[in-house]
Structure formats: structure tokens, C-alpha cells
Amino acid sequence: MSGGDVMPGLKGSVDAFFGIDISKDKFDVYGIGRDEKKLFQFSAAMDRNGFEKLKEHLVVVSVSSVLIGMESTASYHVNLFSYLVSEGYQVVIINPLLISNYVKMQLRKTKTDKKDAVVIAQFLLANGNTLIQRVDSSLISDLRDLSRQREGLIDEMTALKINIKRLLNITFPELEHMTSVFTKSILKLVQKYPSAIALGNANLGQLSQMLIADSYGHKREAFAVKLIKAAHSSVGTKSSAKEIILKQNVTLLLHLEEALEEITGILIEMSRKQMEDDINILTSIKGIGDKSAVNFLIEMGGDVNHYEYSGKIIAMAGLDPAVYQSGQHEGKGRITKRGNRHLRRIIWMMTTKVIQYNDIFKAYYLKRRTEGLPYKMAVLATAHKLIRIAYAMLTRRTTFCPQMNS
């Protein structure tokens, strides 16, 4: 089977099930047939010899079709998973929560690693025909790494911006009211003059030159005079320590901005080669841009056909409401938050943007608010509507039509 194939259910009839329990340095394997009889059990190192030892065991099993399952780990499962897929085996990555719930339902409790492999094999036997078999291509995996690196950069930049504003509020509080602090020219200015006192002693010509023409044009000299005047009358506090920290934070932010620009360009370029039509479909919804569309498609696996219906995407993101039961009453509470937090985050961001810029979704959001839903619940309801529409568009290969979705 080629990497990237995704099918609801399994290919044909599976005759043998192999559970693999993985740790950093080794893995344990347990295989059973449809009759639950043990086929083999062994442990091996997480290296080439160990992988080939597993393949040798699988080759001698006289069955026509096998299914291999392993729990999702932070990263330990990736190499063995990729190896088995490249060898043509059907492999599923299982959410550890599913295994945990399965164990709780069993009368016999298991503890050791080898028994964990047994449990995974038994779980496959019991649930194999209902599992979604999903094998990501190496490209989708790489795109996901780039996307999450980009997300991490944004988080770091946000933290730095908060700290820069906090420090400027001490060293030069008037600056924030005069201009946007986070333009490149102002950041470089703060990097050189991290306080009102430092700026007050600046040379007017040098300061004017720092305010690059594409930011302020012919007004840059007048703005430089205004800055120096504000610095002379500032109530900012002199602090050598805070100035050093502020300069370092600005330096880091400028570096991260360059890294973000680079990784965003690479991410969009690679994604368009893989899924340009899907990106164009999603960006036909006003409020969804290239970056949001790319991140959404990557986090949901690169192909909407992985999912039988839109609710599967909502559940994968953990945006489905949790069900609670009390006595004879059953109801729905907060969202589960058990799914892909990266997907959940991008769906939330997409939703807030379409509420802001798209009349259809804005109207739906306001309707839910007038019906009494609090802000977050109204956004969540709108997110469900957005995913239903996006799913329909992607599966039908159509762009957004306001008349059909009003």
C-alpha cells in the first residue's frame, strides 16, 4: 500500500492482528489470529535490526492479510510506522485514550509492556473493521512539522510582544500612543534607543534615517522631531537592566519574524503543490486566507476523504460537546478537547475571521447570540456550521456560494 492511502475500514478480510507497544529504545510485538490464538511474541530494539526482525516474523505468518496497530507516542512510533508502511503493511495509529478505555472495559487488568502489546492486538481484533485506516504520506508529515513549527514561532513572538510592550510602558510609555510599536522601523529604533532618555539624546538626522521611507515617506523628519519631543517630556523610568532586556527581546523578535516569513513561504509553496485545488476552494470563503486554509488542510490530514462526514472532523478537533449523564438525565456539556489541539486552534481562528468578514457567518453568529448563547458557545456553533460547509465544498469540489449557504 502506498503512503497517503486512506480508507474507511480495512482492505478486505484481515486474518492476523499485531499489537506493537513502543518505547524510546525498544518495542514489543504480539500477534493473534482471528481465533485469538497467539501467532508470535517478541521484543526488539528500535533500530534497523529490530525492524528487520519484525519483518522476518511477519513474512513467515501464513495469512493473506495482516493489520498492525501501535499507540500514538510523542515521536517514538514514527520511524517504525514509516518502515512498515514502506514495506506495504496496513498500519493504524491508535489514540492511547481508546486503548485505555478498552482496558477499563476488560475484566483482566494488564500491566507489563508485553501485555500492552497483547491489549493492542486484542483491540485491533475487536475494533479493526470500524477503524479508519490512515497512512499519512511523508509530504503531509513534513507539512505538519512545518505548520507546527510556524505555530510555535507565532506563540514565541506573541510572548515577546507582550514583554516588549510591558517594558516600553516603563522606559518610554508615550511611544505606544504615537505609532504601532511592531513595525520593522520602530522595532529597529527601539533596538537602538530602548528608552525615552536614550531617544532624547539621539541625533535628529540619524533618527530620521532610521524611519525608512516606505514606512513614513516624506513625513519621517517631522515624525522624528515629534519622537524626540515626546522623549524629552516622557515620564519613562531609567533602568539599564530593562533597556538591555528590551533590546534583546526586540532582537529576538526581529529574528523570529524573518524565520516566520521564511517558513510561511515554504509551507504555502509546498502545500500548493500538494493541494492547490483544496486551498482555492477554502479561500473562496471570505475570511479564510491561504495560511489558514493550508494549516487546516494539513492538520486534518491533507484529504477530506479521510472522513465519512463533517462530524468526524469536529470530533477529531475535540470540538464536539461532551455527553454527561446524571440519573435518568443525559445532556451535553463543554467540548471534549480530546482531539487534535492544533486543528482545534486553527478552526477557532478561521471561525472568528469568517464571523468578522463574512456576512453569512456573521449573521449566523449574531442569531445564536440573540438566542441566548454566550460568546464562546456561539463561536463554537458557528465553527460547526463552517466545518459542515467546508466539508461539503471539499467533497463536492465547489467554491463558496453565499446564496446556497445563507
C-alpha positions as CSV (number, residue, x, y, z in Angstrom):
1,M,0.0,0.0,0.0
2,S,1.3,3.4,-0.9
3,G,1.8,6.1,1.8
4,G,-1.1,8.6,1.7
5,D,-3.8,5.9,1.1
6,V,-6.7,6.5,3.4
7,M,-9.7,4.2,3.6
8,P,-12.7,3.9,5.8
9,G,-12.4,0.4,7.3
10,L,-9.9,-2.2,6.2
11,K,-8.7,-3.6,2.9
12,G,-10.5,-6.9,2.6
13,S,-10.6,-9.5,5.3
14,V,-7.9,-9.3,7.9
15,D,-6.6,-12.7,9.2
16,A,-4.0,-11.6,11.7
17,F,-3.6,-8.7,14.2
18,F,-0.4,-7.4,15.6
19,G,-0.1,-5.0,18.5
20,I,3.1,-3.1,19.0
21,D,4.0,-1.4,22.2
22,I,6.7,1.2,21.7
23,S,9.2,2.9,24.0
24,K,12.2,5.0,23.2
25,D,14.7,2.2,22.9
26,K,12.6,-1.0,22.2
27,F,9.3,-2.3,21.0
28,D,7.2,-5.3,22.0
29,V,5.1,-7.2,19.5
30,Y,2.2,-9.6,20.0
31,G,0.3,-11.3,17.1
32,I,-3.0,-13.1,17.2
33,G,-5.2,-14.7,14.5
34,R,-9.0,-14.3,14.1
35,D,-9.4,-17.2,16.5
36,E,-7.4,-15.3,19.1
37,K,-4.6,-17.8,19.1
38,K,-1.1,-16.4,19.6
39,L,1.0,-16.3,16.5
40,F,4.2,-14.9,18.0
41,Q,5.5,-12.6,20.6
42,F,8.9,-10.9,20.9
43,S,10.8,-7.8,21.8
44,A,13.4,-5.9,19.7
45,A,15.5,-2.8,19.7
46,M,14.3,0.3,18.0
47,D,16.9,0.1,15.2
48,R,17.3,-1.4,11.7
49,N,18.0,-4.9,13.0
50,G,14.9,-4.8,15.2
51,F,12.7,-3.6,12.3
52,E,14.0,-6.3,10.0
53,K,13.5,-8.9,12.7
54,L,9.8,-7.9,12.9
55,K,9.5,-8.1,9.1
56,E,11.0,-11.6,9.2
57,H,8.4,-12.7,11.7
58,L,5.6,-11.2,9.6
59,V,6.8,-12.8,6.4
60,V,6.5,-16.4,7.9
61,V,3.0,-15.9,9.1
62,S,0.9,-17.8,6.6
63,V,-2.1,-15.5,6.3
64,S,-3.2,-13.4,3.4
65,S,-3.8,-10.1,5.2
66,V,-2.5,-8.6,8.4
67,L,-3.3,-5.4,10.4
68,I,-0.7,-3.8,12.6
69,G,-1.5,-1.3,15.3
70,M,0.5,0.9,17.6
71,E,-0.3,3.7,20.0
72,S,0.5,7.3,19.1
73,T,3.5,8.5,21.0
74,A,5.3,11.8,21.1
75,S,7.7,10.7,18.3
76,Y,8.9,7.2,19.1
77,H,6.5,5.4,16.8
78,V,7.2,7.4,13.7
79,N,10.3,5.5,12.3
80,L,8.8,2.1,12.8
81,F,5.5,3.2,11.4
82,S,7.2,4.7,8.3
83,Y,9.2,1.5,7.8
84,L,6.2,-0.8,8.0
85,V,4.2,1.4,5.6
86,S,7.1,1.4,3.1
87,E,7.1,-2.4,3.3
88,G,3.4,-2.4,2.2
89,Y,1.7,-3.3,5.5
90,Q,-1.6,-2.0,6.8
91,V,-0.8,0.1,9.9
92,V,-3.1,2.1,12.1
93,I,-2.0,4.7,14.7
94,I,-4.3,4.4,17.7
95,N,-5.2,7.1,20.2
96,P,-3.9,5.9,23.6
97,L,-7.3,7.1,25.1
98,L,-9.1,4.4,23.1
99,I,-6.7,1.7,24.4
100,S,-7.2,3.0,27.9
101,N,-11.0,2.9,27.6
102,Y,-10.8,-0.6,26.1
103,V,-8.7,-1.8,29.1
104,K,-11.2,-0.4,31.5
105,M,-13.9,-2.5,29.9
106,Q,-11.9,-5.7,30.3
107,L,-12.1,-7.9,33.4
108,R,-8.5,-8.8,33.3
109,K,-6.2,-5.9,34.0
110,T,-2.8,-5.8,32.2
111,K,0.3,-4.0,33.4
112,T,3.6,-5.0,31.7
113,D,4.8,-3.8,28.3
114,K,4.4,-7.2,26.7
115,K,0.8,-7.3,27.9
116,D,0.3,-3.8,26.5
117,A,1.1,-5.2,23.1
118,V,-1.4,-8.0,23.8
119,V,-4.1,-5.5,24.6
120,I,-3.4,-3.5,21.4
121,A,-3.7,-6.8,19.3
122,Q,-7.0,-7.7,21.1
123,F,-8.2,-4.1,20.5
124,L,-7.5,-4.5,16.8
125,L,-9.3,-7.8,16.6
126,A,-12.4,-6.3,18.4
127,N,-12.4,-3.0,16.5
128,G,-10.5,-3.5,13.3
129,N,-13.5,-3.2,11.0
130,T,-14.5,0.1,12.4
131,L,-11.1,1.8,12.5
132,I,-10.3,4.4,9.9
133,Q,-7.1,3.3,8.3
134,R,-5.0,6.4,7.8
135,V,-1.4,6.5,6.5
136,D,0.0,10.0,6.0
137,S,2.4,10.5,3.2
138,S,5.9,11.7,4.1
139,L,5.0,15.1,2.5
140,I,1.9,15.6,4.7
141,S,4.1,14.7,7.7
142,D,6.7,17.2,6.7
143,L,4.0,19.9,6.1
144,R,2.6,19.2,9.5
145,D,6.1,19.6,11.1
146,L,6.4,23.0,9.2
147,S,2.9,24.1,10.2
148,R,3.5,23.3,13.9
149,Q,7.0,25.0,13.8
150,R,5.2,28.0,12.4
151,E,2.6,27.9,15.2
152,G,5.4,27.7,17.8
153,L,7.1,30.7,16.3
154,I,3.9,32.7,16.5
155,D,3.5,31.7,20.1
156,E,7.1,32.8,20.9
157,M,6.5,36.1,19.1
158,T,3.3,36.8,20.9
159,A,5.1,36.3,24.3
160,L,7.9,38.6,23.2
161,K,5.5,41.3,22.1
162,I,3.7,41.2,25.4
163,N,7.0,41.6,27.2
164,I,8.2,44.4,24.9
165,K,5.1,46.4,25.5
166,R,5.4,45.8,29.2
167,L,9.0,47.1,29.2
168,L,8.2,50.1,26.9
169,N,5.4,51.1,29.3
170,I,8.2,51.6,31.8
171,T,11.0,53.1,29.7
172,F,9.0,55.1,27.1
173,P,5.2,54.8,27.8
174,E,4.3,57.5,25.3
175,L,5.6,55.6,22.3
176,E,2.7,53.2,22.1
177,H,0.3,56.1,21.7
178,M,2.2,57.7,18.9
179,T,2.7,54.7,16.5
180,S,2.4,51.0,16.0
181,V,5.3,49.6,18.1
182,F,5.8,46.5,16.0
183,T,6.6,47.9,12.6
184,K,10.1,46.9,11.5
185,S,11.3,50.5,11.6
186,I,10.0,51.2,15.1
187,L,11.4,47.9,16.4
188,K,14.8,48.8,15.0
189,L,14.5,52.2,16.6
190,V,13.7,50.7,20.0
191,Q,16.6,48.2,19.5
192,K,19.0,51.2,19.2
193,Y,17.2,53.6,21.6
194,P,15.4,51.4,24.2
195,S,14.2,54.2,26.4
196,A,12.9,57.8,26.3
197,I,16.2,59.0,27.8
198,A,18.2,57.2,25.1
199,L,16.0,58.5,22.4
200,G,16.1,62.1,23.7
201,N,19.9,62.2,23.1
202,A,19.6,60.8,19.5
203,N,20.8,62.7,16.5
204,L,17.8,64.0,14.5
205,G,19.4,63.1,11.2
206,Q,20.2,59.6,12.2
207,L,16.8,59.1,13.8
208,S,15.1,60.4,10.6
209,Q,17.1,58.0,8.5
210,M,16.0,55.0,10.7
211,L,12.4,55.8,9.8
212,I,12.6,54.1,6.4
213,A,10.9,55.8,3.5
214,D,8.4,53.0,2.8
215,S,7.0,53.5,6.4
216,Y,6.7,57.2,6.7
217,G,7.6,58.8,3.4
218,H,8.2,62.5,3.3
219,K,6.8,62.8,6.9
220,R,9.6,60.9,8.5
221,E,11.6,64.0,9.6
222,A,8.5,65.6,11.1
223,F,7.8,62.3,13.0
224,A,11.4,62.1,14.2
225,V,11.1,65.6,15.7
226,K,7.8,64.5,17.3
227,L,9.5,61.5,18.8
228,I,12.4,63.5,20.3
229,K,10.0,66.0,21.7
230,A,7.9,63.2,23.3
231,A,11.1,61.6,24.7
232,H,12.2,64.9,26.4
233,S,8.8,65.2,28.1
234,S,8.4,61.5,28.9
235,V,7.7,60.1,32.3
236,G,9.6,57.0,31.5
237,T,11.9,55.5,34.1
238,K,15.6,55.0,33.5
239,S,16.6,51.3,34.0
240,S,19.8,49.8,32.5
241,A,18.6,46.3,33.2
242,K,15.2,46.8,31.5
243,E,16.9,48.5,28.5
244,I,19.2,45.5,28.0
245,I,16.3,43.1,28.2
246,L,14.2,45.2,25.9
247,K,17.0,45.4,23.3
248,Q,17.4,41.6,23.4
249,N,13.7,41.0,23.2
250,V,13.5,43.2,20.1
251,T,16.5,41.4,18.5
252,L,14.8,38.0,19.1
253,L,11.5,39.3,17.7
254,L,13.1,40.6,14.5
255,H,15.0,37.3,14.1
256,L,11.7,35.3,14.6
257,E,9.9,37.5,12.1
258,E,12.5,36.5,9.5
259,A,12.1,32.9,10.4
260,L,8.3,33.1,10.3
261,E,8.4,34.7,6.9
262,E,10.7,32.0,5.5
263,I,8.8,29.1,6.9
264,T,5.4,30.5,5.8
265,G,6.6,30.9,2.3
266,I,8.0,27.4,2.2
267,L,4.8,26.0,3.8
268,I,2.5,27.7,1.3
269,E,4.6,26.8,-1.7
270,M,4.8,23.1,-0.7
271,S,1.1,22.9,0.2
272,R,0.0,24.4,-3.1
273,K,1.9,21.7,-5.0
274,Q,0.1,19.1,-2.9
275,M,-3.4,20.5,-2.6
276,E,-3.8,23.7,-4.6
277,D,-7.5,23.0,-5.6
278,D,-8.5,22.4,-1.9
279,I,-6.8,25.7,-0.9
280,N,-8.6,27.6,-3.6
281,I,-11.9,26.0,-2.5
282,L,-11.5,27.0,1.1
283,T,-10.2,30.5,0.4
284,S,-13.4,31.2,-1.7
285,I,-15.0,31.7,1.8
286,K,-14.3,35.3,2.6
287,G,-12.3,35.5,5.9
288,I,-10.2,32.4,5.1
289,G,-6.8,33.2,3.7
290,D,-4.0,31.0,2.3
291,K,-2.3,30.4,5.7
292,S,-5.5,29.4,7.5
293,A,-6.6,27.1,4.6
294,V,-3.2,25.4,4.5
295,N,-3.0,24.8,8.2
296,F,-6.5,23.4,8.3
297,L,-5.9,21.0,5.4
298,I,-2.6,19.8,6.9
299,E,-3.9,19.2,10.4
300,M,-6.9,17.3,9.1
301,G,-4.6,15.0,7.1
302,G,-4.5,16.6,3.7
303,D,-7.6,14.9,2.2
304,V,-11.2,15.4,3.3
305,N,-12.0,11.8,2.0
306,H,-10.4,10.6,5.3
307,Y,-13.7,11.4,6.9
308,E,-17.1,9.9,6.3
309,Y,-18.9,13.1,7.3
310,S,-18.1,16.5,8.8
311,G,-18.8,15.4,12.3
312,K,-15.7,13.3,12.2
313,I,-13.6,16.4,11.6
314,I,-15.3,18.2,14.5
315,A,-14.7,15.2,16.8
316,M,-11.1,14.9,15.7
317,A,-10.6,18.6,16.7
318,G,-12.2,17.9,20.1
319,L,-14.9,20.5,19.3
320,D,-17.8,18.0,19.8
321,P,-19.7,18.5,23.1
322,A,-19.1,16.0,25.9
323,V,-22.1,14.0,27.0
324,Y,-22.8,13.9,30.7
325,Q,-25.3,11.7,32.5
326,S,-26.9,12.1,35.9
327,G,-29.5,9.6,36.9
328,Q,-32.0,9.4,34.1
329,H,-31.0,12.7,32.6
330,E,-28.4,12.8,29.8
331,G,-27.2,16.1,28.3
332,K,-24.3,17.8,26.6
333,G,-21.7,20.0,28.4
334,R,-18.5,21.6,27.4
335,I,-16.5,20.5,24.3
336,T,-14.4,17.3,24.8
337,K,-11.0,18.9,24.0
338,R,-9.7,15.4,23.5
339,G,-8.8,15.7,19.8
340,N,-6.1,17.5,17.8
341,R,-5.4,20.8,19.6
342,H,-3.7,22.2,16.6
343,L,-6.7,21.5,14.4
344,R,-9.0,22.9,17.1
345,R,-7.0,26.1,17.3
346,I,-7.0,26.7,13.5
347,I,-10.7,26.0,13.3
348,W,-11.4,28.5,16.1
349,M,-9.2,31.1,14.3
350,M,-10.9,30.5,11.0
351,T,-14.3,30.9,12.6
352,T,-13.5,34.2,14.3
353,K,-12.3,35.5,11.0
354,V,-15.3,34.5,9.0
355,I,-17.5,36.0,11.7
356,Q,-15.6,39.2,11.2
357,Y,-15.5,39.3,7.4
358,N,-18.2,37.0,6.1
359,D,-21.9,38.3,6.2
360,I,-23.3,34.7,6.2
361,F,-21.3,33.5,9.2
362,K,-21.6,36.9,11.0
363,A,-25.4,36.7,10.7
364,Y,-25.5,33.1,12.0
365,Y,-23.2,34.0,14.9
366,L,-25.4,37.0,15.8
367,K,-28.5,34.8,15.5
368,R,-27.1,32.3,18.0
369,R,-26.2,35.2,20.4
370,T,-29.7,36.6,20.3
371,E,-30.9,33.1,21.1
372,G,-29.0,33.3,24.4
373,L,-25.8,31.6,23.7
374,P,-22.7,33.1,25.4
375,Y,-19.8,34.2,23.2
376,K,-17.7,31.0,23.2
377,M,-20.8,28.8,22.6
378,A,-22.0,31.0,19.7
379,V,-18.5,30.9,18.1
380,L,-18.5,27.1,18.6
381,A,-21.9,26.8,16.9
382,T,-20.6,28.9,14.0
383,A,-17.5,26.7,13.8
384,H,-19.7,23.6,13.4
385,K,-21.6,25.4,10.6
386,L,-18.2,26.4,9.0
387,I,-16.9,22.8,9.0
388,R,-20.2,21.4,7.6
389,I,-20.0,23.9,4.7
390,A,-16.2,23.4,4.2
391,Y,-16.7,19.6,4.2
392,A,-19.5,19.8,1.6
393,M,-17.4,22.2,-0.6
394,L,-14.3,20.0,-0.5
395,T,-16.2,16.7,-1.2
396,R,-18.4,18.2,-4.0
397,R,-15.4,20.2,-5.4
398,T,-17.3,23.5,-5.4
399,T,-16.5,27.0,-4.2
400,F,-18.5,29.0,-1.7
401,C,-21.9,30.3,-2.8
402,P,-23.5,32.8,-0.4
403,Q,-27.0,32.2,-1.8
404,M,-26.8,28.5,-1.1
405,N,-25.3,28.9,2.5
406,S,-27.5,31.7,3.8
